[in-house]
Amino acid sequence: MIVTNTKPAGEAMFADSFSQLNIDKLKLSLYSAAEADVEWALANAEGNLSALKVLLSPAARPYLERMASQSMVLTRQRFGANIGLYLPLYLSNLCANDCDYCGFSMSNRIKRKVLTMEEVESEIAIIKSRGFDSILLVAGEHETKVGLDYFSQVLPRVKQAFSYLAMEVQPMSTSDYQTLVAQGLDAVMLYQETYNQGTYIKHHLRGNKADFINRLNALDRVAQAGVEKIGLGVLLGLDDWRMDALLMGHHLAYMEKRYWRSRYSISLPRLRPCTGANNAKTLIGDAGLVQMICAFRLFNPQVEISLSTREAPSLRDNLMGLGVTHLSAGSSTEPGGYTNPNSQLDQFSLGDERSVEQVIEVMKSQSLTPVWKDWQAQWSSM
């Protein structure tokens, strides 16, 4: 299954563990789970990959209400009534990859933009005025024009304005991540998109992102650089969502065991319409998304679960107390989108276009507490 590897010689990384998995056997076992297996999994879920497999199976669907009830209890025990709020700040839509599901894909004929420092300052001012203190920097993957040099200019200024700084950009080297940690980086979100290598290759046509193995090993480099929080994710709709979720569970378990000093989050975005994108290959309904969230909460009570504005308001409202711990609100997915909205530079269309104030009102109506600051490290530029 694994035909290439781009890791340092002699150093074991996740791709090595992944290559030992019998994918066909896992899939057969997942789809042959029975009622008795679900009863066992509900009683033995925490830290048990076999139980996660069963809870993601079709056999667990009739148990969704019971799973949701247990998920709510575990979430409240670990996170209280708190929901963390964050906002993405898109720095650029320039990209050197050709991916057939993304509006930023290099083959799409759209306007390209990289924010100047003055434009970054303008975006910061608007985001701060809305109350946010946790920021996610996002950019298309372009290592030369939007790489370490550019990030090293942006991060120190952003860190002055926000207590918590996360990034969702291209995979980087361990030394590059170490440089950014020294400049205030707190978290890295880096999603595999799909763990099916054949499907991955089919959707990633050109560019560095086409290297499946390099993507698998990227989170090892993030952790080795001492990043405090690491986010995993799959793009639901590219392949069999049950298998992608299960294999992400294996990845999460590997990371937590080997790099236990970091904390972890998962994100479960569904494909959204965007410029030049193909339709979802394998649809996942709302019930499937709920099943995934509950399965991961039962499997890992301490993992953070983020839900973006890709989803519709009604679904986001219903998931707030179920297992989700972090939400974005009032988001823009285009560079400069807070200062100059509707410039047709967005990565994908939003499902929830409500204001921050409207989302907070819903949270309060459910007796949930909006949390603006994730945490604050003892970081200094000195």
C-alpha positions as CSV (number, residue, x, y, z in Angstrom):
1,M,0.0,0.0,0.0
2,I,2.8,2.4,0.9
3,V,5.0,2.9,-2.1
4,T,7.1,5.9,-1.1
5,N,8.2,7.5,2.1
6,T,9.6,11.0,2.7
7,K,10.8,10.7,6.3
8,P,14.3,11.1,7.8
9,A,16.3,8.0,7.5
10,G,15.9,5.6,10.4
11,E,13.1,7.6,12.1
12,A,9.8,5.8,12.4
13,M,6.8,8.1,11.7
14,F,3.0,7.6,11.3
15,A,3.3,6.3,7.7
16,D,5.2,3.3,9.1
17,S,2.4,2.5,11.5
18,F,-0.2,3.1,8.8
19,S,1.5,0.7,6.4
20,Q,1.0,-2.1,9.0
21,L,-2.8,-1.7,9.1
22,N,-4.9,-4.2,7.3
23,I,-7.4,-1.8,5.7
24,D,-9.5,-4.5,4.0
25,K,-9.9,-6.4,7.3
26,L,-10.8,-3.3,9.2
27,K,-13.4,-2.4,6.7
28,L,-14.9,-5.9,6.7
29,S,-15.1,-5.9,10.5
30,L,-16.6,-2.4,10.6
31,Y,-19.4,-3.3,8.2
32,S,-20.1,-6.7,9.8
33,A,-20.6,-5.3,13.4
34,A,-23.7,-6.5,15.1
35,E,-26.0,-5.4,17.9
36,A,-24.1,-7.3,20.5
37,D,-20.9,-5.5,19.4
38,V,-22.5,-2.1,19.8
39,E,-23.6,-3.0,23.4
40,W,-20.0,-4.0,24.2
41,A,-18.6,-0.9,22.5
42,L,-20.8,1.5,24.5
43,A,-19.5,0.0,27.7
44,N,-15.8,-0.1,26.6
45,A,-15.4,2.9,24.4
46,E,-12.7,5.0,26.0
47,G,-9.3,4.6,24.3
48,N,-10.5,1.5,22.5
49,L,-10.0,1.5,18.7
50,S,-12.0,-1.6,18.3
51,A,-14.9,0.1,20.1
52,L,-14.5,3.2,17.9
53,K,-14.8,1.0,14.9
54,V,-18.1,-0.5,16.1
55,L,-19.5,2.9,17.1
56,L,-18.8,4.2,13.5
57,S,-20.5,1.2,12.0
58,P,-24.0,1.0,10.5
59,A,-25.0,-1.3,13.4
60,A,-24.6,1.7,15.8
61,R,-27.1,3.9,13.9
62,P,-30.1,2.6,16.0
63,Y,-28.1,3.5,19.1
64,L,-27.6,7.1,18.1
65,E,-29.9,8.6,20.9
66,R,-28.0,6.6,23.5
67,M,-24.7,7.6,22.1
68,A,-25.7,11.2,22.1
69,S,-26.8,11.1,25.7
70,Q,-23.5,9.6,26.8
71,S,-21.6,12.1,24.7
72,M,-23.4,15.0,26.3
73,V,-22.5,13.8,29.8
74,L,-18.8,13.2,28.9
75,T,-18.5,16.6,27.2
76,R,-20.0,18.4,30.2
77,Q,-17.8,16.5,32.6
78,R,-14.6,17.4,30.7
79,F,-15.4,20.8,29.3
80,G,-18.2,22.1,31.4
81,A,-20.7,24.4,29.7
82,N,-17.9,26.1,27.7
83,I,-17.7,26.5,24.0
84,G,-14.5,28.1,22.6
85,L,-15.0,30.7,19.9
86,Y,-12.4,31.3,17.1
87,L,-12.3,33.0,13.8
88,P,-10.2,32.2,10.7
89,L,-8.1,35.0,9.1
90,Y,-7.4,34.1,5.5
91,L,-4.0,35.5,4.5
92,S,-3.9,34.3,0.9
93,N,-5.7,32.3,-1.7
94,L,-2.6,31.7,-3.7
95,C,-1.9,27.9,-4.1
96,A,0.6,25.7,-5.9
97,N,-1.6,22.6,-5.6
98,D,-4.3,21.3,-7.9
99,C,-7.1,19.7,-5.8
100,D,-10.5,19.1,-7.4
101,Y,-12.5,20.0,-4.4
102,C,-11.0,23.4,-3.4
103,G,-11.8,26.9,-4.6
104,F,-8.1,27.9,-4.2
105,S,-6.9,25.1,-6.6
106,M,-4.2,26.4,-8.9
107,S,-6.3,25.5,-12.0
108,N,-9.2,27.7,-11.0
109,R,-9.3,31.0,-12.8
110,I,-9.9,33.3,-9.9
111,K,-8.3,36.5,-8.6
112,R,-5.3,35.7,-6.4
113,K,-4.3,37.8,-3.4
114,V,-1.7,37.8,-0.6
115,L,-2.5,40.2,2.2
116,T,0.0,43.0,2.9
117,M,0.9,43.8,6.4
118,E,-1.4,46.8,6.2
119,E,-4.3,44.6,5.1
120,V,-3.4,42.1,7.9
121,E,-3.7,45.0,10.4
122,S,-7.1,46.0,9.0
123,E,-8.4,42.4,9.4
124,I,-7.0,42.2,12.9
125,A,-8.8,45.4,14.0
126,I,-12.1,44.1,12.8
127,I,-11.7,40.7,14.3
128,K,-10.7,42.2,17.7
129,S,-13.7,44.6,17.6
130,R,-15.9,41.5,17.5
131,G,-14.4,40.1,20.7
132,F,-12.3,37.3,19.5
133,D,-9.0,36.4,21.2
134,S,-8.4,33.1,19.4
135,I,-7.3,33.3,15.8
136,L,-6.7,30.7,13.0
137,L,-4.5,31.8,10.2
138,V,-5.3,30.2,6.9
139,A,-3.6,30.3,3.5
140,G,-3.5,28.4,0.3
141,E,-0.4,26.2,0.1
142,H,2.3,28.2,-1.7
143,E,5.8,27.7,-0.2
144,T,7.7,30.4,-2.1
145,K,5.3,33.4,-1.9
146,V,3.4,32.4,1.3
147,G,6.0,30.4,3.2
148,L,8.2,30.8,6.3
149,D,9.5,34.3,5.4
150,Y,6.0,35.6,5.0
151,F,4.7,33.9,8.1
152,S,7.6,35.2,10.1
153,Q,6.5,38.7,9.2
154,V,2.8,38.1,10.1
155,L,3.0,36.0,13.2
156,P,4.7,38.4,15.6
157,R,2.1,41.1,14.8
158,V,-0.9,38.7,15.1
159,K,0.4,37.3,18.4
160,Q,0.5,40.9,19.8
161,A,-3.2,41.1,19.2
162,F,-4.4,37.6,20.1
163,S,-3.7,35.3,23.1
164,Y,-4.1,32.1,21.0
165,L,-2.7,31.7,17.5
166,A,-3.3,28.6,15.3
167,M,-2.4,28.0,11.7
168,E,-3.8,25.9,8.9
169,V,-1.3,26.1,6.0
170,Q,1.0,23.8,4.0
171,P,3.1,21.1,5.8
172,M,6.5,22.5,6.9
173,S,9.7,21.1,8.2
174,T,10.3,20.6,11.9
175,S,12.8,23.5,12.0
176,D,10.3,25.8,10.3
177,Y,7.7,24.9,12.9
178,Q,10.2,25.5,15.7
179,T,10.8,29.0,14.2
180,L,7.1,29.8,14.3
181,V,6.7,28.4,17.8
182,A,9.3,30.8,18.9
183,Q,7.3,33.6,17.3
184,G,4.1,32.7,19.2
185,L,2.5,29.8,17.3
186,D,0.3,27.7,19.6
187,A,-1.5,25.3,17.4
188,V,-1.3,23.7,13.9
189,M,-4.3,22.3,12.1
190,L,-3.3,19.9,9.3
191,Y,-5.9,17.6,7.7
192,Q,-5.2,14.4,5.8
193,E,-8.4,15.0,3.8
194,T,-8.8,11.2,3.2
195,Y,-6.8,8.2,4.4
196,N,-7.6,6.2,1.3
197,Q,-4.4,6.5,-0.8
198,G,-6.1,5.7,-4.1
199,T,-8.8,8.3,-3.5
200,Y,-6.2,10.8,-2.3
201,I,-4.1,10.5,-5.4
202,K,-7.2,10.9,-7.6
203,H,-8.2,14.2,-6.0
204,H,-4.8,15.8,-5.5
205,L,-3.6,16.2,-9.1
206,R,-0.5,18.4,-8.9
207,G,1.8,20.1,-6.3
208,N,3.4,19.0,-3.1
209,K,0.0,18.1,-1.6
210,A,-0.1,15.2,-4.0
211,D,2.5,13.4,-1.8
212,F,0.2,11.2,0.3
213,I,3.0,9.9,2.5
214,N,4.5,13.3,3.2
215,R,1.0,14.4,4.4
216,L,0.8,11.3,6.7
217,N,4.1,12.2,8.3
218,A,3.5,15.9,8.6
219,L,1.9,15.8,12.1
220,D,5.0,14.0,13.5
221,R,7.1,17.1,12.5
222,V,4.5,19.4,14.0
223,A,4.7,17.5,17.3
224,Q,8.5,17.2,17.2
225,A,8.7,21.0,17.0
226,G,6.8,21.3,20.4
227,V,3.5,22.7,19.1
228,E,1.1,22.8,22.0
229,K,-2.1,21.8,20.2
230,I,-2.4,19.7,17.0
231,G,-5.6,19.3,14.9
232,L,-6.5,16.3,12.7
233,G,-9.3,16.1,10.2
234,V,-10.8,14.5,7.2
235,L,-12.9,16.1,4.4
236,L,-16.1,14.3,4.5
237,G,-17.4,13.4,1.0
238,L,-14.1,12.4,-0.6
239,D,-14.3,8.7,0.4
240,D,-16.1,6.3,2.8
241,W,-16.6,8.5,5.8
242,R,-16.8,5.6,8.2
243,M,-13.4,4.3,7.2
244,D,-11.8,7.8,7.0
245,A,-13.0,8.5,10.5
246,L,-11.7,5.1,11.8
247,L,-8.3,5.7,10.3
248,M,-8.2,9.2,11.7
249,G,-8.9,7.5,15.1
250,H,-5.8,5.4,14.6
251,H,-3.8,8.5,13.7
252,L,-5.1,10.3,16.8
253,A,-4.2,7.3,19.0
254,Y,-0.7,7.2,17.6
255,M,-0.1,10.9,18.1
256,E,-1.4,10.9,21.7
257,K,0.7,7.9,22.7
258,R,3.9,9.1,21.1
259,Y,3.6,12.9,21.6
260,W,1.7,13.1,24.8
261,R,2.9,16.6,25.7
262,S,0.6,18.1,23.0
263,R,-3.2,18.2,23.2
264,Y,-5.4,17.3,20.2
265,S,-8.4,18.4,18.3
266,I,-10.4,17.0,15.4
267,S,-12.4,18.7,12.7
268,L,-15.1,17.0,10.6
269,P,-15.8,19.3,7.7
270,R,-18.2,18.3,4.9
271,L,-17.6,19.2,1.3
272,R,-19.1,22.6,0.4
273,P,-19.8,24.1,-3.0
274,C,-16.9,26.2,-4.4
275,T,-15.4,27.3,-7.7
276,G,-14.3,24.5,-9.9
277,A,-15.1,21.7,-7.4
278,N,-16.6,18.3,-8.1
279,N,-19.6,17.1,-6.1
280,A,-19.2,14.9,-3.0
281,K,-18.3,11.4,-3.9
282,T,-19.8,9.7,-0.8
283,L,-22.6,11.7,0.9
284,I,-22.8,11.8,4.6
285,G,-26.1,13.0,6.1
286,D,-26.7,14.9,9.3
287,A,-27.2,11.7,11.3
288,G,-23.9,10.4,10.1
289,L,-22.1,13.5,11.3
290,V,-23.8,13.2,14.7
291,Q,-22.7,9.6,14.9
292,M,-19.1,10.5,14.2
293,I,-19.1,13.3,16.8
294,C,-20.6,11.0,19.4
295,A,-18.3,8.1,18.5
296,F,-15.2,10.2,18.9
297,R,-16.4,11.7,22.2
298,L,-17.0,8.3,23.7
299,F,-13.7,7.1,22.3
300,N,-11.7,10.1,23.5
301,P,-13.4,12.3,26.2
302,Q,-10.6,14.8,26.3
303,V,-10.2,15.5,22.5
304,E,-11.5,18.9,21.3
305,I,-14.0,18.8,18.5
306,S,-14.4,21.8,16.2
307,L,-17.4,22.7,14.0
308,S,-17.0,25.3,11.3
309,T,-19.5,27.6,9.6
310,R,-19.7,25.1,6.7
311,E,-22.7,23.6,8.5
312,A,-26.3,25.0,8.6
313,P,-27.4,27.0,11.6
314,S,-30.0,24.5,12.8
315,L,-27.5,21.7,12.8
316,R,-24.8,23.7,14.5
317,D,-27.3,24.8,17.2
318,N,-28.2,21.1,17.9
319,L,-24.6,20.0,18.1
320,M,-23.4,22.7,20.5
321,G,-24.0,20.7,23.7
322,L,-23.6,17.3,22.1
323,G,-19.8,16.9,21.8
324,V,-18.6,20.0,20.0
325,T,-16.2,22.2,22.0
326,H,-15.1,24.9,19.5
327,L,-17.1,27.0,17.0
328,S,-16.3,29.6,14.5
329,A,-18.9,32.3,14.0
330,G,-19.2,35.3,11.6
331,S,-16.5,33.7,9.4
332,S,-15.0,34.8,6.1
333,T,-13.1,32.4,3.9
334,E,-11.5,34.9,1.6
335,P,-8.3,37.0,2.1
336,G,-9.3,40.4,3.2
337,G,-12.9,39.3,3.7
338,Y,-13.6,41.1,6.9
339,T,-12.5,44.5,5.5
340,N,-13.9,44.0,2.0
341,P,-16.5,41.2,2.0
342,N,-18.0,39.6,-1.2
343,S,-14.9,40.1,-3.3
344,Q,-15.3,36.6,-4.8
345,L,-12.1,35.3,-3.4
346,D,-13.6,32.7,-1.0
347,Q,-12.4,29.2,-0.6
348,F,-15.9,27.7,-0.2
349,S,-19.5,28.9,0.5
350,L,-20.7,29.2,4.1
351,G,-23.5,27.2,5.6
352,D,-24.0,29.5,8.6
353,E,-23.8,33.2,7.8
354,R,-25.2,34.5,11.1
355,S,-23.4,37.2,13.0
356,V,-21.3,36.4,16.1
357,E,-24.0,38.0,18.3
358,Q,-26.7,35.7,16.9
359,V,-24.6,32.6,17.5
360,I,-23.9,33.7,21.1
361,E,-27.6,34.3,21.8
362,V,-28.2,30.7,20.8
363,M,-25.4,29.5,23.1
364,K,-26.8,31.4,26.0
365,S,-30.3,30.1,25.3
366,Q,-28.8,26.6,25.9
367,S,-27.0,27.7,29.1
368,L,-23.7,27.4,27.3
369,T,-20.8,29.8,28.0
370,P,-18.9,31.5,25.1
371,V,-15.2,31.4,25.7
372,W,-13.1,33.9,23.7
373,K,-9.7,32.9,24.9
374,D,-8.4,29.4,24.5
375,W,-5.4,29.8,26.9
376,Q,-2.4,32.0,27.1
377,A,1.2,30.6,27.1
378,Q,4.0,32.3,28.9
379,W,5.3,33.5,25.6
380,S,7.5,36.5,25.0
381,S,9.3,37.9,22.0
382,M,12.4,38.6,24.1
